[in-house]
Amino acid sequence: MTQQVKVIQLNGNLDSTQSQDFREKITEIIEEKITKIVLVDFKNVTFMDSSGLGALVLAFKALKSVDRKLVVCSINEQVRILFELTGMDKVFEIFPNEEEFHKVVISK
């Protein structure tokens, strides 16, 4: 059985402005009832603040409540430090890049 994966490619700053769009995407994914894993790709994210982190945590909880999974990849140093300072690096499954994510998912 292949797991349905949806990739969300974020760009620029994940702050209060962009976090609203992100939450709307997550709501759409939950309503679709097809996607089992949401991969949030941070490759093009230059900065994330507390509202961006909050949106990510809310998305994680919302997906988990409907038996789905949120994982992240390609985080930069600033985002990694924010994750480590808040302990979120222990909560989120973090992949170095999208290719590594697909290798792990395919191997399961």
Buried (B, 14 or more C-beta within 10 A) or exposed (E): EEEBBBBBEBEEBBBEEBBEEBBEBBEEBBEEEEBBBBBBBBEEBEEBBEBBBEBBBBBBEBBEEEEBBBBBBBBBEEBBEBBEEEEBBEBBBBBEEBEEBBEEBEEE
